């Protein structure tokens, strides 16, 4: 009898322990921004089914860490690689470390607000256009009296000049997103990248008379833009912007409006959200999702704004560990690019 009682007690202890681990899995773990922490949590991913991930506090180049709660269950689903980890983190509101200008942290929005105060600001941004759906985007924004930011492709500016002019006429901001978005051309040689930026800036200016300093790298800066690229871009007067909320409307083909809205709602509500969306010809679902996205942020007491030259930059970690086999931008290439930009801006 005593032996049976002892076995029973041991069994109950095991059940209690397992129950505790299951409970821990559902609790959020703290993940620090930056690749060092991501590398730290990558190895224990195979153990995520048994315990929540804990990431030790890490400092980056003397900067204070900025903790972001990310549910550990996400890592069991998406943590197949370091890149997947980073995408999950960024999708849930992480502001990545940068070697460029100081990026302000984005604290949780205040819930103690009155009718004249806002919990945060939402920047709706649209890439790869203009396209055949951009007019519908502009209609929705007009009805809701919301400004937005359009990072346009030069070839699309030439194809839809009247839409680009409408974007400007209705008070939205316009940014440069390269000429054709072809990665192999943009990221294999700096002269190709700079030529596309200049060509697009010229196209925007010829249509609207606007000389925009705003620039978004196709695919984002992370592991595409190295230090030499970044320095040349910054010294030429461009301000680069990534995002910290990904709508997922380009994650795969045939993404539904419901999925896009759910992706938005899963992201952390931080003081400043820069939302990545697309208005090119293959993104009809984005237009269907847009009204609900606007409603959602309004329900969370966010105000809407557009990115301008005075908006604090947001870029991912600028690293020389890029995915492209290319030479760094030379001083001569940088100088020529800066001179060409100055010539363009003097028009």
PEGI-V9638 format. One record per pair of residues at least 12 apart in sequence whose ideal C-beta (glycine too) atoms are under 7 Angstrom apart, sorted by the first residue. I is the first residue (numbers start at 1). J is the second residue. Records with the same first field share a line. If there is no record, write none. Layout:
I: J / J
//
This chain:
21: 50 / 51
24: 51 / 52
25: 52 / 72 / 73
26: 73
27: 52
28: 69 / 70 / 71
29: 52 / 53 / 54 / 55 / 70 / 72
30: 55 / 67 / 69
31: 55 / 68 / 70 / 89
32: 55 / 57 / 58 / 65 / 67
33: 66 / 68 / 94 / 95 / 96 / 97
34: 58 / 60 / 96 / 97 / 317
35: 317
36: 58 / 60
37: 55 / 58
38: 82 / 85 / 86
39: 82
40: 55 / 56
41: 53 / 55 / 75
42: 82 / 85
45: 75 / 79
48: 72 / 75 / 76
49: 76
52: 72
53: 72 / 75
60: 97
66: 95 / 105
68: 92 / 93 / 94 / 268
70: 89 / 92
74: 88
90: 244 / 246
91: 246 / 263 / 267
92: 266 / 267 / 268
93: 244 / 245 / 267 / 268 / 270
94: 244
95: 244 / 314
96: 316 / 317
97: 317
98: 315 / 316 / 317 / 318
99: 227 / 317 / 318
100: 230 / 234 / 313 / 315 / 318
101: 313
103: 312 / 313 / 314 / 315
104: 312
106: 270 / 271 / 272
107: 270 / 271
108: 270
109: 269 / 270 / 271
113: 301
118: 301 / 302 / 303
119: 300 / 301 / 302
120: 269 / 270 / 271 / 272 / 273 / 302
121: 272 / 302 / 303 / 305
122: 273 / 275 / 297 / 302 / 304
123: 149 / 273 / 274 / 275 / 305 / 306 / 307
124: 146 / 148 / 275 / 277 / 304
125: 148 / 149 / 151 / 243 / 274 / 275 / 276 / 277 / 307
126: 148 / 150 / 277 / 278 / 279
127: 151 / 177 / 216 / 276 / 278
128: 153 / 177 / 181 / 278 / 279 / 280
129: 150 / 152 / 156 / 279 / 280
130: 152 / 156 / 160 / 163 / 164 / 279
131: 156 / 279 / 280 / 281
132: 281
133: 279 / 281 / 283 / 284 / 287
134: 163 / 279
135: 163
136: 287
137: 279 / 287 / 290
138: 166 / 167 / 170
140: 290 / 291
142: 170
144: 294
146: 294 / 304
147: 171 / 172 / 304 / 305 / 306
148: 172 / 306
149: 172 / 173 / 175 / 306 / 307
150: 167 / 172 / 174 / 175
151: 175 / 177 / 216
152: 164 / 174 / 177 / 204
153: 177 / 178 / 179 / 180 / 181 / 200
154: 179 / 196 / 199 / 200 / 203
155: 179 / 180
157: 200 / 203 / 204 / 207
158: 203
161: 207
164: 204 / 207 / 208
165: 207 / 208
168: 208 / 210
172: 306
173: 214 / 306 / 307 / 308
174: 204 / 208 / 210 / 212
175: 212 / 214 / 215 / 216 / 307
176: 197 / 200 / 201 / 204 / 212 / 214 / 215
177: 216 / 218
178: 196 / 197 / 200 / 218
179: 196 / 199 / 200
180: 196
181: 218
183: 218 / 219
186: 218
187: 224 / 324 / 326
188: 324 / 326
189: 326
190: 229 / 232 / 329 / 333
191: 333
193: 229
194: 337
197: 215
198: 340 / 341 / 344
201: 344
202: 344
205: 347
211: 345
213: 237 / 238 / 239 / 309
214: 239 / 241 / 307
215: 233 / 238 / 239 / 240
216: 240 / 241
217: 240
220: 242 / 316
221: 240 / 242 / 315 / 316 / 318
222: 316 / 317
223: 319 / 321 / 322 / 323
224: 322
225: 318
226: 320 / 322 / 328
227: 318 / 320
228: 328 / 329
229: 329
230: 318
231: 334
232: 329 / 334 / 337
235: 334 / 338
236: 337 / 338 / 341
237: 341
239: 309 / 313
240: 313 / 315
241: 274 / 307 / 313 / 314
242: 314 / 315 / 316
243: 274 / 275 / 276
244: 273 / 274 / 314
245: 264 / 267 / 273 / 274 / 275 / 276
246: 263 / 276
247: 260 / 263 / 264 / 275 / 276 / 277 / 286
248: 260 / 263
249: 277 / 278 / 283 / 285 / 286
250: 278
255: 285
256: 285
257: 285 / 288 / 289
260: 285 / 286 / 289
261: 289 / 292 / 293
264: 293 / 296
265: 296
269: 300
274: 314
//
